[in-house]
């Protein structure tokens, strides 16, 4: 829902929607982040990196979370 509000330039509603989404399920806030985790778990490093780039583009604060998520450990080791 947040993305819809953003596209409509309804930024305050977008902020509230994001805050509520975090309350409900912190892992589902950023779909690109979730897709990256799924790709990484499946061994698709290229797809994982593409989704991580998109996740960071939409939510720059996600970068710290990505750095500390063990799912992405293999992406940094090679």
Steps between C-alpha positions, in 0.01 A plus 500: 500500500790732572607498137152601389502799733849597381393486135206726586732742685315430824817486708351523849271207427796311356695554824208374709456197274868414529496535879197272521662244270808493724277434800328212323802330347843665483624253237224580252545877492724501195394249232835536321675404823276194534561403137875536556484268799306244298749519213798473736349197671449345156861565402420763236761761593440722198127526568570556871735789420253654254228494765733636766584796277127568455439463875770754578372737232152500655616492863862608548480421872470133402874477434591441865244224525635339184858510628399315817262245349665155499300401191727725293828384655602304188457810284776680686747214534580453131 
